[in-house]
Each structure stands twice: as structure tokens, then as C-alpha cells.
Amino acid sequence: MEGFALIPILLFSVIVHEMAHGYMALKLGDPTAKDHGRLTFNPIPHIDPVGSIFVPLVSYLAAGTVFIAWAKPVPVNPANFRNYRRDDILVSVVGPLSNIVVALGCTLGYVLLLQIMPTEVEGLEVSVLEQSLFFFSDMLLMGITLNIYLAVFNMLPVPPLDGSHVVASLLPPALGEQYRRIGFMGIFLIILLMRIDAVQEAMHSVIFILLIPFQMLISLFGG
């Protein structure tokens, strides 16, 4: 049941992430994402056959849960930016920031559900309404950690993740362009890094710290 509760919030979170990139690019002068119909909550234009279907399905079948997924990256044409280096950084960081906002929304939604959910279920029969409330509460609770993870993961300074765009834009132009050329080959480096205990521990430490204010909100207002 946990996997089924995670899939919708995961799909929603990665779509919001990509839409945030597109909206920021539009505000900075690049309408490419808008012209391609990517500024929509309709999941179909955002679905990546590998990242949105294959990887989540395989991880769920193999381990009973979904570890990670991604939507199709929104198309961005930096040539339309007014200030290339600054605007590339802004477009990049807004994706992870959107996941922090989604995590906050999940927290507030979870706190609200805690106020209306039954504290205990009498007997063996559970109404459809109660089942739905428990399902959504699980989904929102998992969505908090998931979105913090997505934010931290995407800020890793390895191409093609968002953090690499920030690093490339801060480097001298020639060196930054060389760094960008790593492109999707950087996925192999990401896989390697995620197998290193020190990297995993560092990520978990950052995620743990970022989760503290959300956990405090639940403790204070969740009853």
C-alpha cells in the first residue's frame, strides 16, 4: 500500500519541479516551455517513459517501494535569457525550491488530516472515507521526506542535475561550457557517487536537518 501512496505524490512533485523551471524561464524571457505545452499539471506532456514509468515500476516490483523518478525535463533556450549566467542559476534553483514548497504543503495537509482523522478504528470494518483519509495521510507524510530528498538530490553539482547548472554558471565561461558538456554522461557519475557511503551519509545529514522544521510543525499543530 505504501508504494501506491507514494506514486501519486512522486508524480505530482516531479511535475511541479519541472513546471517551476518553465515558469521561471518564462518570467526571464524564454517562452520555450510554454510554447511546448509544458506549463500544465496534465501529466501526459511531462511523462518520461524511463523516469516516470520504467524506473518507478521496476523499483516497486523489485523492492516494494519507489526510490526515485523524474519527469521529462522542460525545454529551455538560454539564448532568450536577459542575463545568461544569472538567469540560468535562477531557473535551476527554482526547481529544488519548488520541492521545499511542496514539502510544506504536504506538512500542512498532513496536520489538517490529523485533526479530522479518527484516533482509532473500532472493530474490523473501516469505511471508505476512513480508508481514503489514511491513504492521503500516508501519501502526504511520505511526500514531506520525498520532496526534501528531491531538493537535496537535484542540487548535487553533477550534470545534468540542477546543481551543476549553478556551478557551471559560477565558473569562468570557457570552463563552465566544458563542464556542461558532461551532460547526461554525468548520470553514471551520480550512480557511482550514490554508492559511496560518505556521500550517502552527507545527503542523509542534510535531509535530516532540513526535515526538522517540518517535523516541528507536525509536533506543534498535529495534536
ChimeraX attribute file (.defattr): number of C-alpha atoms within 10 A of each C-alpha:
attribute: neighborCount
match mode: 1-to-1
recipient: residues
	/A:1	9
	/A:2	14
	/A:3	18
	/A:4	14
	/A:5	20
	/A:6	22
	/A:7	21
	/A:8	12
	/A:9	22
	/A:10	25
	/A:11	21
	/A:12	16
	/A:13	26
	/A:14	27
	/A:15	26
	/A:16	23
	/A:17	27
	/A:18	26
	/A:19	25
	/A:20	23
	/A:21	26
	/A:22	28
	/A:23	18
	/A:24	21
	/A:25	28
	/A:26	20
	/A:27	12
	/A:28	20
	/A:29	16
	/A:30	21
	/A:31	18
	/A:32	18
	/A:33	23
	/A:34	18
	/A:35	11
	/A:36	11
	/A:37	12
	/A:38	23
	/A:39	21
	/A:40	16
	/A:41	12
	/A:42	12
	/A:43	15
	/A:44	11
	/A:45	16
	/A:46	24
	/A:47	18
	/A:48	17
	/A:49	12
	/A:50	14
	/A:51	15
	/A:52	21
	/A:53	15
	/A:54	13
	/A:55	18
	/A:56	22
	/A:57	19
	/A:58	14
	/A:59	16
	/A:60	17
	/A:61	12
	/A:62	10
	/A:63	11
	/A:64	14
	/A:65	19
	/A:66	20
	/A:67	15
	/A:68	17
	/A:69	21
	/A:70	23
	/A:71	26
	/A:72	18
	/A:73	18
	/A:74	23
	/A:75	18
	/A:76	19
	/A:77	14
	/A:78	18
	/A:79	10
	/A:80	16
	/A:81	18
	/A:82	12
	/A:83	12
	/A:84	14
	/A:85	17
	/A:86	14
	/A:87	21
	/A:88	23
	/A:89	19
	/A:90	17
	/A:91	23
	/A:92	24
	/A:93	22
	/A:94	22
	/A:95	26
	/A:96	27
	/A:97	19
	/A:98	22
	/A:99	25
	/A:100	25
	/A:101	16
	/A:102	23
	/A:103	26
	/A:104	19
	/A:105	15
	/A:106	24
	/A:107	24
	/A:108	19
	/A:109	15
	/A:110	23
	/A:111	21
	/A:112	16
	/A:113	17
	/A:114	18
	/A:115	12
	/A:116	9
	/A:117	14
	/A:118	12
	/A:119	8
	/A:120	6
	/A:121	11
	/A:122	8
	/A:123	6
	/A:124	6
	/A:125	8
	/A:126	11
	/A:127	10
	/A:128	9
	/A:129	10
	/A:130	14
	/A:131	11
	/A:132	12
	/A:133	18
	/A:134	17
	/A:135	16
	/A:136	19
	/A:137	22
	/A:138	16
	/A:139	22
	/A:140	25
	/A:141	20
	/A:142	20
	/A:143	28
	/A:144	25
	/A:145	20
	/A:146	22
	/A:147	27
	/A:148	23
	/A:149	24
	/A:150	24
	/A:151	24
	/A:152	19
	/A:153	19
	/A:154	19
	/A:155	21
	/A:156	18
	/A:157	16
	/A:158	25
	/A:159	24
	/A:160	19
	/A:161	19
	/A:162	24
	/A:163	21
	/A:164	24
	/A:165	26
	/A:166	23
	/A:167	19
	/A:168	23
	/A:169	20
	/A:170	14
	/A:171	14
	/A:172	10
	/A:173	12
	/A:174	9
	/A:175	12
	/A:176	17
	/A:177	13
	/A:178	11
	/A:179	18
	/A:180	18
	/A:181	12
	/A:182	14
	/A:183	14
	/A:184	13
	/A:185	12
	/A:186	17
	/A:187	15
	/A:188	11
	/A:189	12
	/A:190	17
	/A:191	10
	/A:192	11
	/A:193	14
	/A:194	15
	/A:195	10
	/A:196	10
	/A:197	10
	/A:198	11
	/A:199	13
	/A:200	12
	/A:201	12
	/A:202	11
	/A:203	17
	/A:204	14
	/A:205	12
	/A:206	13
	/A:207	20
	/A:208	14
	/A:209	11
	/A:210	16
	/A:211	17
	/A:212	11
	/A:213	12
	/A:214	18
	/A:215	13
	/A:216	11
	/A:217	14
	/A:218	18
	/A:219	11
	/A:220	10
	/A:221	12
	/A:222	16
	/A:223	9
